[in-house]
Amino acid sequence: MTTTDNHDHPSDAAHPSVRGAIEAVVLVVDSPISADDLADVVDSDADTVTQILHQWADELTAAQSGIDLREMPEGWRLYTRADYAPYVEKVLLEGARGTLSRQALETLAVVAYRQPVTRSQVSAVRGVNVDGVMRTLQARGLIVDNGRDPETGGMLFCTTSLFLEELGLTTLTALPDLAPLLPAVERIDEIDDEVRQTVEARRVKTTSSDSEPAAAGDPTKSAEPGQEDADTTAQ
């Protein structure tokens, strides 16, 4: 008879949709996301999500994958594995000497016209994952991180003085009119609102969930909303 240890993980067959949803979300987040927040997003429980994350991380390590899933104090996020850093650096440095691709130019335009902006917001406007392109723009010195969004916790990015120099401009106000160049960027304000609403909904849900035991123990007492500050990362 075979036995399993205490760290046995659920199989992909048992949780195909949850595993896939977790992989998709972790791929696009611009800052570490906790197991609790992931569970909220994929409609699962934190224990199951944590097991799947550990299984995924173990699989990537066993396969000597160039992708490394790490658990940080703030949560989980994908990184490039340190063993392959020389190859990554080679690509980024070579990219710094070449011309920008159309994808990079589109991403740079979103940052330029809506800065400061998070990766998630840029990704939402372009409709694709922009992590690699953003890293290339950073490596070329065209954009730089500029703190974190106080509401979502996502890293904020803005353009640099080198960006202006490359365009022959002295200030951002000298940029051409936005409308003919990037009409889709007007959606960013709607995206901001959607992100804030998602964060607020999760805070309300967490507060409500934490209040239920107290209410059940003493029906004469009702939990006051807003007593717990939920630390939630929005995309």
Residue pairs with C-beta under 8 A, 6 or more apart in sequence:
7 54
9 51
9 52
9 54
9 55
9 58
10 48
10 51
10 52
10 55
12 19
15 44
15 48
15 52
18 42
18 44
18 48
18 49
18 52
19 52
19 56
21 41
21 42
22 38
22 42
22 49
22 52
22 53
22 56
23 56
25 33
25 38
25 41
25 42
25 235
26 33
26 38
26 53
26 69
26 76
26 77
26 78
27 78
27 129
28 120
28 123
28 129
28 131
28 235
29 77
29 120
29 233
29 235
30 118
30 119
30 120
30 131
30 154
30 155
30 235
31 74
31 75
31 77
31 148
31 153
31 154
31 155
31 233
32 72
32 73
32 74
32 75
32 76
32 77
32 233
33 75
33 76
33 77
33 233
34 74
34 75
34 76
34 231
34 233
35 46
35 49
35 50
35 53
35 75
35 76
36 46
37 75
37 202
37 232
37 233
38 49
38 53
38 75
38 76
39 45
39 46
39 48
39 49
40 202
40 205
40 232
42 49
53 69
53 71
53 76
56 69
57 68
57 69
57 70
57 71
59 65
60 67
60 68
60 69
61 68
64 81
64 83
65 81
66 80
66 81
66 83
66 84
66 87
67 78
67 79
67 80
67 81
68 78
68 79
68 80
68 81
68 82
69 76
69 77
69 78
69 79
70 76
70 77
70 78
70 79
74 233
75 233
80 88
92 135
92 136
92 139
93 139
95 136
95 139
95 140
96 139
96 140
100 108
100 140
101 133
103 126
103 128
103 133
104 133
104 136
104 137
106 126
106 182
107 122
107 126
107 130
107 133
107 134
107 137
108 137
108 142
108 143
108 159
108 163
109 181
109 182
109 185
110 117
110 121
110 122
110 125
110 126
110 182
110 185
110 188
111 117
111 122
111 137
111 143
111 157
111 158
111 159
112 159
112 163
112 172
112 175
113 175
113 178
113 181
113 182
113 185
114 121
114 125
114 185
114 188
115 146
115 156
115 157
115 158
115 159
115 172
116 146
116 147
116 149
116 156
116 157
116 158
117 156
117 157
117 158
117 188
118 149
118 152
118 154
118 155
118 156
118 157
119 130
119 131
119 134
119 154
119 155
119 157
120 152
120 154
120 195
120 234
120 235
121 154
121 188
121 191
121 192
121 195
122 130
122 134
122 157
123 129
123 130
124 187
124 188
124 191
125 184
125 185
125 187
125 188
125 191
134 143
134 157
137 143
138 144
138 145
141 160
141 162
142 159
142 160
142 162
142 163
142 166
143 157
143 158
143 159
143 160
143 163
144 157
144 158
144 159
144 160
145 155
145 156
145 157
146 156
146 157
146 158
147 155
147 156
148 154
148 155
148 156
149 155
149 156
151 195
151 196
151 199
151 234
152 195
152 196
152 199
152 233
152 234
152 235
153 231
153 232
153 233
153 234
154 233
154 234
154 235
159 172
164 170
164 171
164 172
167 175
169 175
178 185
195 234
195 235
196 234
198 234
198 235
199 232
199 234
202 230
202 232
202 234
203 229
203 230
203 232
204 225
206 228
206 230
206 232
207 223
207 225
207 226
207 227
207 228
207 230
208 223
210 223
210 228
211 222
211 223
211 225
211 227
212 223
214 221
214 223
215 221
215 222
215 223
